[in-house]
Amino acid sequence: MNKIVISDTSCLITLSNVGLLNILQKLYQEVLITSEVKEEFGESLPEWIRVRKVQNYSQQLELETKLDKGEASSITLALELEDSVLIIDEFKGRKIAKSYNLEIIGTIGVLLLADKKGLIDDLIATLLQVVNGGFRLSNKLLDKLIEQYRKK
C-alpha cells in the first residue's frame, strides 16, 4: 500500500529552485499540500500536486502558536490522513511532528531516496546546488553525506 505524501513548503521551494521538483512525482506519483503551503510556495503547481483542505482547523490554530501556517497545516493534514508521510525540514516542526508519531522525511532524505532509485545523476553536485541555493545544512552533515556517498 502506498503512503499518502504531504509536503511542507521548504521542500517544494528547494527542489523547484534547482529544477528538481519533478523528483517528487517520480518518487511518489502524487503529493498533497494545504492551501497555506500553496500560498507560501507562490508559484503555479503541477497537476500531480493536489491541494487538500484541513478539517480540524482548531488543531491547526493550536499548532500555529508554535509554527508557521504552512508547517501547522501540513502537520494537521498528516494527523488527519492515516498512513501518511510528511516532508518537513524545519527542526521545530519535525520535533512536533515526531511528538505526534508522524512519519517524516526531509528534503535531504528525499534527495537520498531519489539517488538510491537512480533519479539523480550526481548526488554531491545536487546537494551542493541545494545548499548554495539557500537550503540550510550544517557543514558537518554535508561533509558526512559526501563522505558516505564517496564510499559507495
C-alpha positions as CSV (number, residue, x, y, z in Angstrom):
1,M,0.0,0.0,0.0
2,N,1.4,3.4,-1.0
3,K,1.6,6.1,1.6
4,I,0.0,9.4,1.3
5,V,2.7,12.0,0.9
6,I,2.2,15.5,2.3
7,S,4.8,18.3,1.8
8,D,5.5,21.4,3.6
9,T,6.7,24.4,1.7
10,S,10.5,24.2,2.1
11,C,10.9,21.0,0.1
12,L,8.8,22.4,-2.8
13,I,10.8,25.7,-2.8
14,T,14.2,23.9,-2.5
15,L,13.5,21.4,-5.3
16,S,11.9,24.0,-7.5
17,N,14.9,26.3,-7.1
18,V,17.3,23.6,-8.5
19,G,14.9,22.3,-11.2
20,L,14.1,19.0,-9.5
21,L,10.5,19.4,-8.3
22,N,9.6,16.6,-10.7
23,I,11.6,14.1,-8.5
24,L,8.6,14.2,-6.1
25,Q,6.3,12.9,-8.8
26,K,8.8,10.2,-9.8
27,L,9.1,9.0,-6.2
28,Y,5.5,9.4,-5.0
29,Q,3.3,10.0,-8.1
30,E,1.1,12.4,-6.1
31,V,1.9,14.9,-3.3
32,L,-0.7,16.6,-1.1
33,I,-0.3,20.2,0.2
34,T,-2.5,22.6,2.1
35,S,-3.7,25.9,0.7
36,E,-1.4,27.6,3.2
37,V,1.6,25.8,1.6
38,K,0.3,26.7,-1.8
39,E,0.2,30.3,-0.8
40,E,3.7,30.2,0.7
41,F,5.1,28.5,-2.4
42,G,3.6,31.2,-4.5
43,E,4.1,29.6,-7.9
44,S,1.8,27.6,-10.1
45,L,1.7,23.9,-9.3
46,P,1.9,20.9,-11.5
47,E,-1.3,18.8,-11.6
48,W,0.2,16.0,-9.5
49,I,0.5,18.3,-6.5
50,R,-3.0,18.5,-5.1
51,V,-4.3,20.9,-2.5
52,R,-6.3,19.4,0.4
53,K,-8.2,21.3,3.0
54,V,-7.5,20.7,6.6
55,Q,-10.7,19.6,8.5
56,N,-9.5,20.1,12.1
57,Y,-8.9,23.9,11.9
58,S,-8.7,24.2,15.7
59,Q,-5.8,21.8,15.7
60,Q,-4.1,23.9,13.1
61,L,-4.7,27.1,15.0
62,E,-3.2,25.5,18.1
63,L,-0.1,24.5,16.1
64,E,0.2,28.0,14.7
65,T,1.0,29.2,18.1
66,K,4.3,27.3,17.7
67,L,4.9,27.1,14.0
68,D,4.2,29.0,10.8
69,K,0.9,28.4,8.9
70,G,2.4,26.0,6.3
71,E,4.0,23.7,8.9
72,A,1.0,23.8,11.2
73,S,-1.4,23.0,8.4
74,S,0.8,20.2,7.0
75,I,1.1,18.5,10.4
76,T,-2.6,18.8,10.9
77,L,-3.3,17.3,7.5
78,A,-0.9,14.4,8.2
79,L,-2.7,13.8,11.5
80,E,-6.0,13.6,9.6
81,L,-4.8,11.2,6.9
82,E,-3.8,7.7,8.0
83,D,-0.7,6.1,6.5
84,S,0.9,9.3,5.5
85,V,4.4,10.6,5.4
86,L,5.2,14.3,5.9
87,I,8.0,16.0,4.1
88,I,9.2,18.7,6.6
89,D,12.6,20.3,7.2
90,E,12.4,22.9,10.0
91,F,13.7,21.5,13.2
92,K,10.9,22.6,15.5
93,G,8.3,21.4,13.0
94,R,10.0,18.0,12.8
95,K,10.1,17.7,16.6
96,I,6.4,18.5,16.9
97,A,5.5,16.1,14.1
98,K,7.5,13.3,15.8
99,S,5.8,14.0,19.1
100,Y,2.5,13.0,17.3
101,N,4.3,9.9,16.0
102,L,4.0,11.1,12.4
103,E,6.4,9.5,9.8
104,I,8.6,12.3,8.4
105,I,11.3,12.8,5.8
106,G,13.2,15.9,4.9
107,T,14.3,17.3,1.6
108,I,17.8,15.7,2.0
109,G,16.1,12.4,2.7
110,V,14.0,12.8,-0.5
111,L,17.2,13.5,-2.4
112,L,18.9,10.5,-0.9
113,L,16.0,8.3,-1.9
114,A,15.9,9.7,-5.4
115,D,19.6,9.0,-5.7
116,K,19.1,5.4,-4.5
117,K,16.4,4.9,-7.2
118,G,18.7,6.4,-9.9
119,L,16.8,9.6,-10.3
120,I,19.7,11.9,-9.7
121,D,22.9,11.8,-11.8
122,D,25.3,13.4,-9.2
123,L,24.1,13.5,-5.6
124,I,27.1,15.5,-4.4
125,A,26.6,18.2,-7.1
126,T,22.9,18.3,-6.3
127,L,23.5,18.7,-2.5
128,L,25.9,21.5,-3.2
129,Q,23.5,23.2,-5.6
130,V,20.7,22.9,-2.9
131,V,23.0,24.4,-0.2
132,N,24.2,27.1,-2.5
133,G,20.6,27.9,-3.3
134,G,20.0,28.8,0.4
135,F,19.0,25.4,2.0
136,R,20.4,25.3,5.5
137,L,22.5,22.3,6.1
138,S,25.4,22.1,8.6
139,N,28.9,21.7,7.1
140,K,29.3,18.7,9.4
141,L,26.2,16.9,7.9
142,L,27.1,17.9,4.4
143,D,30.7,16.5,4.9
144,K,29.2,13.3,6.3
145,L,26.9,12.9,3.3
146,I,29.7,13.5,0.8
147,E,31.9,11.0,2.7
148,Q,29.2,8.3,2.7
149,Y,28.5,8.9,-1.0
150,R,32.1,8.5,-2.0
151,K,32.3,5.2,-0.1
152,K,29.6,3.7,-2.4
